[in-house]
């Protein structure tokens, strides 16, 4: 994945950082038995994905055409079946 620059964009970094912070907040409040803080952390975790998607749609993510897996290969001619020669 490192060769395709997967995740090396501002949208990816921002979304992941917000998600990790939300996960840590939810975990801390879960240990403290505080449901309101836990759900606030869960909202923050989901918000990280939304922020990443919005930033990606604004052009701060990796373009879809940059990834070689999205390019369709040309169909090759069908090879003839191999036959045993006498």
C-alpha positions in Angstrom: 0.0 0.0 0.0 2.9 2.4 0.5 3.6 2.4 -3.2 0.1 3.7 -4.0 0.1 6.6 -1.5 -2.8 5.0 0.3 -3.8 7.2 3.2 -1.1 9.9 2.6 -3.6 12.7 2.2 -4.9 15.5 4.5 -8.4 14.0 4.4 -7.1 10.6 5.6 -4.9 12.0 8.3 -7.6 14.4 9.7 -10.3 11.7 9.7 -8.1 9.1 11.4 -6.9 11.6 14.1 -10.4 12.7 14.9 -11.5 9.0 15.1 -8.7 8.0 17.4 -9.4 11.0 19.7 -13.1 10.0 19.8 -12.2 6.4 20.5 -9.9 7.4 23.4 -12.6 9.7 24.8 -15.3 7.0 24.6 -12.9 4.5 26.2 -12.0 6.8 29.1 -15.6 7.6 29.9 -16.6 4.0 29.6 -14.0 3.1 32.3 -15.4 6.0 34.4 -18.9 4.7 34.0 -20.2 7.9 32.5 -22.7 7.1 29.7 -23.0 10.7 28.5 -19.2 11.1 28.0 -19.1 7.7 26.3 -21.7 8.6 23.7 -20.0 12.0 23.2 -16.8 10.0 22.3 -18.8 7.7 20.0 -20.3 10.8 18.2 -16.7 12.2 17.8 -15.6 8.8 16.4 -18.3 8.9 13.8 -17.6 12.5 13.1 -14.0 11.6 12.1 -15.4 9.5 9.2 -17.7 12.2 8.1 -15.0 14.9 8.2 -12.6 12.6 6.2 -15.3 12.0 3.5 -16.2 15.7 3.3 -12.5 16.7 2.9 -12.0 14.0 0.3 -15.0 15.2 -1.7 -13.5 18.8 -1.5 -10.4 17.5 -3.3 -8.1 16.9 -0.3 -8.1 13.1 -0.7 -6.5 10.8 -3.2 -8.0 11.0 -6.7 -9.7 7.8 -7.9 -7.6 7.8 -11.1 -4.3 7.7 -9.3 -4.7 4.1 -8.0 -3.6 1.5 -10.5 -6.3 -0.9 -9.4 -9.0 1.3 -10.8 -7.6 1.1 -14.3 -9.2 -1.6 -16.5 -6.8 -3.7 -18.5 -7.5 -4.3 -22.2 -8.9 -7.7 -22.9 -6.4 -10.1 -24.5 -7.1 -12.4 -27.4 -8.2 -15.9 -26.3 -5.4 -18.4 -26.4 -6.0 -21.5 -28.5 -6.4 -24.7 -26.5 -3.3 -26.8 -26.2 -3.4 -30.1 -28.0 -1.2 -33.1 -27.8 0.8 -33.7 -31.0 1.7 -37.2 -32.1 
